[in-house]
Every structure is written in C-alpha cells, then in structure tokens.
Amino acid sequence: MKITVVGAGAVGATCADNIARRELAEEVILLDIKEGFAEGKAIDMMQTATLLGFDTKIKGVTNDYSATAGSAVAVITSGLPRKPGMTREELIGINAGIVKGVAENILKHSPDAIIVVISNPMDTMTYLALKSLGLPKNRIIGMGGILDSSRFKYYLSQALNCNPNDLQGFVIGGHGDTTMIPLTRFATYQSLPVNNLLDHATLEKVAADTMVGGATLTGLLGTSAWYAPGAAGAALVEAIVRDEKKLFTCCVALDGEYGQKDICLGVPVIIGKNGWEKIIDFKLNDDEQAKFNKSADAVRNMNNVLTEMNLI
C-alpha cells in the first residue's frame, strides 16, 4: 500500500513521520513544490528507520505526481500556514487554488484515493474538494475535528489532573476559533460525565481554551502548530487503512444530518476502509443545535468566497 502526503512543511512531515512509524503502508510519498525540500525531509526520516525499527519506505519528490500513483490515501497539507493575527478566512484566496490543483493532480494518478484535507481553512477546503472533484462524498474527509477533540481532552485533563487517555470528548462544528463547539455535556472520564466532577465555570473555561487552542499556539510559536495536527492526520489515515471503524469528529458533507445541507462540517463519524462510513447523531439539545447552526452560517460565509472566485 502507498500513502501520499502533499506538503513537506512541519505538519506534512510530522504526518508522514507518524505514518511511517506506525507502518501504515509499505511506502509513503512526501511531495512538495520546493526543490529538494521533500527529498531532504524523507532522507532525514529514513535515517531514523534503524533507530526506531520501522520498515516503511519514505520517498520525497519535487512536484512529481507520477510518484504518487496508486495511493490508497492522499493527505493534503499544502498551503500557506496561518501567521499570528491571521484568520483562517484570510487564507482562502491563497490556499483554494493550491488545494484544488493538488487534489486534481493526485486523482490523475490515484483515481481511487481517499482524500484527507488538513489545509486551512479546513472546512472550506474540504467543501472545495467535494464540489470540484466529483468524488463520492465518503472519500473526502477534513481532519479538523480530530485535532480539536484532542485539544479538548488535553484541557479537560489539565482541569481534572488526570490522564488524557482516560477521557472521551468531542468537538463538532467548524474548525475555527469561533465556530467549533466543544460538547462538554457528552465528555466523560472513564464513563463518568465530567460535569459530575467539574463545575460549570471550569467547564466553560475548558471550552473557551479549546476554541482558541490553535490561536494560542500560533501566538507562542509564531506559526501554526504541527505535532498535534500531524498526529491527528496520521490517526485518521490509520483508521482508514486498518478499517478500524473508529468514531472521530471529521469534516464531512452533510445532507440533512444535524439540520444542515450543502456544507462540509465537523460531526461524529465512523471511519473505515471506505472513508467516512456513517454519521452518528448525538441528539443535540436546543442550545447545542443553535451553536451548530451558527457555526454552519459562518462556514457558509467562507464558502461563498469560493463562488465569488469562480473556484466552484
């Protein structure tokens, strides 16, 4: 099996590194437009193989999509990273053309590939892929909710002073500072609802910290985060290639689910060998549904830019 990661920057390289370490494929292709960049990253990672004990072959290429032929999954991370003070909306004009071109080139050589979108603004880039590629909707998946849910569980673990692996928690809605919705009502600590352990004010702070989790790191690092986004992308790839039937929040096409149509938004889905296989209805209460509808409105406003730019 072959897996392609497009974009050899920090997120793409971290994703490829995680895929190789988990031995999810015989070969990982790392592609970038910068001459020699992906090749250098691939060689560096391959020189860890004897130290880490993995057998996956990592090959870096410069803009050579023929090397990606036969990929089962293609992860798109390419595009301009978010800078301090930059909103995801501001990235649309630059990244839409990049993502569309990358996806089209991938499908020329791997027509059966499942497309994983990480590039920002992720909800809009996923919608762009859905509208422009003509693929079955289950083969286009935006990663964002997996990352947001991981951050949610981190902040919960800090509040509870517990192991984050003992927590379950989901973030739905858009992958943005004002559009994501941490579902505190459904979060559990070893099956015990966390609202039995934390007061309302603490849970509200956890939710607020989660929502600005990406911006917080951008402010500290001077650029977007990469370890958690790369690991989240690899976790999604693993659920696909190993047919794990895992329940993740992912950005997928909605056709009436959660009261929304003609949009790609983060909802709980089952992930397996066919891509996303089933949307799980969490039965939102009125307040949660209102937040979800507001999130959808905000994402649609971003999606409208694609129409104005004649990209869809």
C-alpha positions as CSV (number, residue, x, y, z in Angstrom):
1,M,0.0,0.0,0.0
2,K,1.1,3.5,-0.8
3,I,0.1,6.7,1.1
4,T,0.9,10.2,-0.2
5,V,1.3,13.3,1.9
6,V,1.4,16.6,-0.1
7,G,3.3,19.4,1.6
8,A,6.6,18.7,3.3
9,G,6.2,21.5,5.9
10,A,6.0,20.9,9.6
11,V,2.5,19.4,9.5
12,G,3.0,17.3,6.4
13,A,6.4,16.0,7.6
14,T,5.1,15.2,11.0
15,C,2.1,13.4,9.5
16,A,4.4,11.3,7.2
17,D,6.7,10.6,10.1
18,N,3.8,9.2,12.2
19,I,2.5,7.2,9.3
20,A,5.9,5.6,8.8
21,R,6.5,4.9,12.5
22,R,3.1,3.1,12.7
23,E,3.9,1.2,9.5
24,L,0.6,2.0,7.9
25,A,1.9,1.5,4.4
26,E,4.8,-0.1,2.5
27,E,5.7,3.3,1.0
28,V,5.0,6.9,1.9
29,I,5.4,9.6,-0.8
30,L,6.2,13.1,0.5
31,L,5.6,15.7,-2.2
32,D,6.4,19.4,-2.2
33,I,6.9,22.2,-4.7
34,K,10.1,23.4,-3.2
35,E,13.1,21.9,-4.9
36,G,14.8,19.2,-2.8
37,F,12.7,20.0,0.3
38,A,10.7,16.8,0.4
39,E,13.7,14.8,-0.6
40,G,15.7,16.2,2.3
41,K,12.9,15.6,4.8
42,A,12.4,12.0,3.5
43,I,16.1,11.2,3.8
44,D,16.2,12.6,7.3
45,M,13.2,10.4,8.4
46,M,14.6,7.3,6.6
47,Q,17.8,7.7,8.7
48,T,15.7,7.1,11.8
49,A,14.4,3.8,10.5
50,T,17.1,1.7,12.1
51,L,16.8,3.7,15.3
52,L,13.0,3.4,15.5
53,G,12.6,0.0,13.9
54,F,10.1,0.7,11.1
55,D,10.2,-0.8,7.6
56,T,8.1,1.8,5.7
57,K,9.9,3.4,2.8
58,I,9.7,7.2,2.7
59,K,10.4,8.9,-0.6
60,G,10.5,12.6,-1.2
61,V,9.7,14.2,-4.6
62,T,9.5,17.7,-6.0
63,N,6.2,18.2,-7.7
64,D,6.3,14.8,-9.4
65,Y,2.8,13.4,-9.1
66,S,3.6,10.3,-11.1
67,A,5.4,9.1,-8.0
68,T,2.1,9.1,-6.1
69,A,0.4,6.7,-8.5
70,G,-1.6,4.0,-6.8
71,S,-2.0,5.8,-3.5
72,A,-4.8,4.5,-1.3
73,V,-4.9,7.7,0.7
74,A,-3.7,11.2,-0.1
75,V,-3.3,13.8,2.7
76,I,-3.3,17.4,1.6
77,T,-1.4,19.7,4.0
78,S,-0.1,22.2,1.4
79,G,-0.8,25.9,1.5
80,L,0.2,28.9,3.5
81,P,0.4,28.4,7.2
82,R,-1.6,30.8,9.4
83,K,0.5,33.7,10.8
84,P,-0.1,35.5,14.1
85,G,-3.2,37.6,13.8
86,M,-4.3,36.0,10.5
87,T,-7.7,34.4,10.4
88,R,-8.5,31.2,8.5
89,E,-10.8,33.2,6.3
90,E,-7.8,35.2,5.0
91,L,-6.2,32.1,3.8
92,I,-8.9,31.2,1.4
93,G,-7.7,33.3,-1.6
94,I,-4.2,31.7,-1.5
95,N,-4.9,28.1,-0.4
96,A,-8.0,27.3,-2.5
97,G,-6.1,27.3,-5.8
98,I,-3.3,25.2,-4.2
99,V,-5.6,22.6,-2.8
100,K,-7.7,22.3,-5.9
101,G,-4.7,21.8,-8.1
102,V,-3.1,19.3,-5.7
103,A,-6.3,17.2,-5.5
104,E,-6.8,17.1,-9.2
105,N,-3.2,16.0,-9.8
106,I,-3.5,13.3,-7.2
107,L,-6.6,11.9,-8.8
108,K,-5.0,11.8,-12.2
109,H,-2.6,9.1,-10.8
110,S,-4.7,7.6,-8.0
111,P,-8.4,7.8,-9.1
112,D,-9.5,5.6,-6.1
113,A,-7.7,7.5,-3.4
114,I,-9.4,8.8,-0.3
115,I,-8.7,12.5,0.1
116,V,-7.8,13.8,3.6
117,V,-7.8,17.6,3.8
118,I,-5.7,19.4,6.5
119,S,-5.1,22.7,4.7
120,N,-6.7,25.7,6.2
121,P,-9.4,27.0,6.2
122,M,-10.1,23.3,6.5
123,D,-14.0,23.3,6.3
124,T,-13.9,25.4,3.2
125,M,-11.1,23.5,1.6
126,T,-13.0,20.2,2.2
127,Y,-16.1,21.7,0.6
128,L,-14.0,22.9,-2.3
129,A,-12.7,19.3,-2.8
130,L,-16.2,18.0,-2.6
131,K,-17.6,20.4,-5.2
132,S,-14.7,20.4,-7.7
133,L,-13.6,16.7,-7.8
134,G,-16.8,14.8,-8.4
135,L,-15.9,12.1,-5.9
136,P,-18.3,10.1,-3.8
137,K,-18.7,12.2,-0.6
138,N,-17.4,9.4,1.7
139,R,-13.9,9.7,0.0
140,I,-13.4,13.4,1.1
141,I,-12.6,14.0,4.8
142,G,-11.5,17.1,6.6
143,M,-9.3,16.3,9.6
144,G,-10.0,19.3,11.9
145,G,-12.4,17.8,14.4
146,I,-9.9,15.1,15.4
147,L,-7.4,17.8,16.3
148,D,-9.9,20.0,18.1
149,S,-11.2,17.0,20.1
150,S,-7.6,16.1,21.1
151,R,-7.1,19.6,22.4
152,F,-10.4,19.5,24.2
153,K,-9.3,16.3,26.0
154,Y,-5.9,18.0,26.8
155,Y,-7.6,20.9,28.5
156,L,-10.0,18.6,30.3
157,S,-7.1,16.6,31.6
158,Q,-5.5,19.7,32.9
159,A,-8.7,20.7,34.8
160,L,-9.1,17.2,36.2
161,N,-5.5,16.5,36.8
162,C,-5.9,13.1,35.1
163,N,-4.5,11.0,32.2
164,P,-6.0,12.4,28.9
165,N,-6.2,8.8,27.6
166,D,-8.9,8.2,30.2
167,L,-11.2,10.9,28.7
168,Q,-13.7,10.9,25.9
169,G,-14.7,14.2,24.4
170,F,-15.9,15.6,21.0
171,V,-15.7,18.9,19.3
172,I,-18.2,19.5,16.5
173,G,-18.9,22.3,14.1
174,G,-16.3,24.4,12.2
175,H,-12.6,24.1,12.6
176,G,-12.2,27.7,13.7
177,D,-11.7,29.8,16.8
178,T,-15.4,30.9,16.8
179,T,-17.1,28.1,15.0
180,M,-16.0,24.9,16.9
181,I,-18.3,23.5,19.7
182,P,-16.8,21.5,22.5
183,L,-19.5,19.2,23.7
184,T,-19.0,19.4,27.4
185,R,-22.3,17.7,28.1
186,F,-21.0,14.5,26.4
187,A,-17.5,14.4,27.8
188,T,-16.6,11.6,30.1
189,Y,-13.8,10.4,32.4
190,Q,-13.8,6.6,32.4
191,S,-17.6,6.7,31.5
192,L,-18.3,9.2,34.3
193,P,-19.7,12.5,32.9
194,V,-17.2,15.3,33.6
195,N,-19.9,17.6,34.6
196,N,-20.2,15.5,37.7
197,L,-16.6,16.4,38.5
198,L,-16.1,20.0,37.3
199,D,-18.3,23.0,38.0
200,H,-20.0,25.0,35.2
201,A,-17.4,27.8,35.3
202,T,-14.5,25.4,34.9
203,L,-16.1,23.6,32.0
204,E,-16.8,26.9,30.3
205,K,-13.1,27.8,30.7
206,V,-12.1,24.4,29.2
207,A,-14.4,25.0,26.3
208,A,-13.1,28.5,25.8
209,D,-9.4,27.4,26.0
210,T,-10.2,24.7,23.4
211,M,-11.7,27.1,21.0
212,V,-8.6,29.3,21.0
213,G,-6.2,26.4,21.2
214,G,-4.8,26.8,17.8
215,A,-4.5,30.6,18.1
216,T,-2.8,30.2,21.5
217,L,-0.1,28.0,19.9
218,T,0.2,30.3,16.9
219,G,0.9,33.2,19.3
220,L,3.5,31.2,21.2
221,L,5.2,29.6,18.2
222,G,4.9,32.4,15.6
223,T,3.3,29.9,13.2
224,S,0.7,27.1,13.2
225,A,1.2,24.1,15.4
226,W,2.4,20.9,13.8
227,Y,2.9,18.0,16.2
228,A,-0.8,17.5,17.1
229,P,-2.1,18.3,13.6
230,G,0.3,15.9,12.0
231,A,-0.5,13.2,14.6
232,A,-4.3,13.8,14.0
233,G,-3.8,13.3,10.3
234,A,-1.9,10.1,10.8
235,A,-4.6,8.8,13.2
236,L,-7.2,9.4,10.5
237,V,-5.1,7.6,7.9
238,E,-4.7,4.7,10.3
239,A,-8.4,4.4,10.9
240,I,-8.9,4.2,7.1
241,V,-6.2,1.8,6.1
242,R,-6.7,-0.5,9.1
243,D,-10.5,-0.3,8.7
244,E,-10.8,0.5,12.4
245,K,-14.4,1.7,12.4
246,K,-13.3,4.5,14.8
247,L,-15.6,7.2,16.0
248,F,-14.0,10.5,15.2
249,T,-15.2,14.1,14.6
250,C,-14.4,14.9,11.0
251,C,-15.5,17.5,8.5
252,V,-17.8,15.7,6.0
253,A,-20.6,16.5,3.6
254,L,-24.0,16.9,5.3
255,D,-27.3,16.2,3.5
256,G,-29.8,16.9,6.2
257,E,-27.9,15.5,9.1
258,Y,-27.7,17.8,12.1
259,G,-30.2,20.0,10.2
260,Q,-27.7,21.1,7.6
261,K,-27.3,20.6,3.8
262,D,-24.8,21.5,1.1
263,I,-21.9,22.1,3.6
264,C,-18.9,20.2,5.0
265,L,-18.8,20.5,8.8
266,G,-17.4,18.6,11.7
267,V,-19.7,15.8,13.1
268,P,-19.1,12.4,14.7
269,V,-18.5,9.8,12.0
270,I,-17.3,6.2,11.7
271,I,-14.1,5.9,9.8
272,G,-13.1,2.8,8.0
273,K,-11.6,1.4,4.7
274,N,-14.2,3.3,2.6
275,G,-13.5,6.6,4.2
276,W,-16.2,8.0,6.4
277,E,-19.0,5.4,6.6
278,K,-21.7,6.7,8.9
279,I,-22.7,9.9,10.7
280,I,-23.6,9.4,14.3
281,D,-26.4,11.6,15.7
282,F,-25.6,12.9,19.2
283,K,-29.1,14.3,19.6
284,L,-28.1,17.8,20.4
285,N,-30.2,19.9,22.7
286,D,-31.6,23.2,21.6
287,D,-28.6,25.3,22.8
288,E,-26.1,22.9,21.1
289,Q,-28.1,22.9,17.9
290,A,-28.3,26.7,17.9
291,K,-24.5,26.8,18.2
292,F,-24.1,24.3,15.4
293,N,-26.4,26.3,13.1
294,K,-24.4,29.5,13.9
295,S,-21.2,27.6,13.1
296,A,-22.7,26.5,9.8
297,D,-23.7,30.0,8.9
298,A,-20.1,31.2,9.5
299,V,-18.6,28.4,7.4
300,R,-21.1,29.1,4.6
301,N,-19.9,32.7,4.6
302,M,-16.4,31.5,4.0
303,N,-17.6,29.0,1.3
304,N,-19.2,31.9,-0.6
305,V,-15.7,33.2,-1.3
306,L,-15.1,30.1,-3.4
307,T,-18.1,31.1,-5.6
308,E,-17.0,34.7,-5.8
309,M,-13.6,33.5,-7.0
310,N,-15.2,31.1,-9.5
311,L,-13.5,28.1,-7.9
312,I,-16.7,26.0,-7.7
